[in-house]
Amino acid sequence: MTQETLVFSIKGNGDVKVEVKGVESKQCLDITKSIEDSLGTVLNREFKPEYYQSVKDVTLQHNKNES
């Protein structure tokens, strides 16, 4: 499992940049929603290649009775 990390950069004029690392798909929007709501209007949004990847939930099950 990859560690989820938020990196904040705050410019002298008060602009805040938030970079999300370690997540795929639109999970980054869920993670940053409350932060964005608290800070105000989003002026720009850039998506990294991970945003366009799909999240895959896979469950593997092994039956001991089958060979």
C-alpha positions in Angstrom: 0.0 0.0 0.0 1.3 3.4 -1.0 1.5 6.2 1.5 -0.8 9.1 0.9 1.0 12.5 1.2 -0.1 16.1 0.9 2.6 18.7 0.1 1.7 22.4 0.7 3.5 25.3 -0.8 2.5 28.8 0.4 3.6 31.8 -1.6 4.3 35.2 -0.2 1.1 36.6 -1.7 -0.9 33.9 0.2 -1.6 31.6 -2.7 -1.5 27.9 -1.6 -0.6 25.0 -3.8 -1.5 21.5 -2.6 0.1 18.4 -4.3 -1.3 15.0 -3.6 1.0 12.0 -3.8 0.3 8.3 -3.5 -3.3 8.1 -4.8 -4.9 7.3 -8.1 -8.0 8.4 -9.9 -10.3 11.1 -8.4 -9.4 10.2 -4.8 -7.2 13.3 -4.7 -10.3 15.5 -5.1 -11.9 13.7 -2.1 -8.8 14.2 0.0 -8.4 17.9 -0.7 -12.1 18.9 -0.7 -12.3 20.0 2.9 -9.0 21.9 2.6 -10.2 23.7 -0.6 -13.5 24.6 1.1 -11.6 26.1 4.0 -9.1 28.1 1.9 -11.6 29.5 -0.6 -11.8 29.6 -4.4 -9.6 27.2 -6.5 -7.9 29.3 -9.1 -6.2 26.5 -11.0 -6.2 22.7 -11.0 -3.6 20.5 -12.7 -3.9 16.8 -12.8 -1.0 14.4 -12.8 -1.1 11.1 -14.8 -2.2 9.2 -11.7 -5.5 11.1 -11.8 -6.4 9.3 -15.1 -5.7 5.8 -13.7 -8.6 3.7 -12.5 -8.7 2.4 -8.9 -8.7 -1.3 -8.8 -10.2 -3.1 -5.8 -9.3 -6.8 -6.1 -10.1 -9.5 -3.7 -8.4 -12.9 -4.1 -9.9 -15.9 -2.5 -8.4 -19.3 -2.2 -10.5 -22.4 -1.5 -8.4 -25.0 0.3 -10.7 -27.8 -0.9 -9.8 -27.2 -4.6 -6.6 -28.3 -6.1 
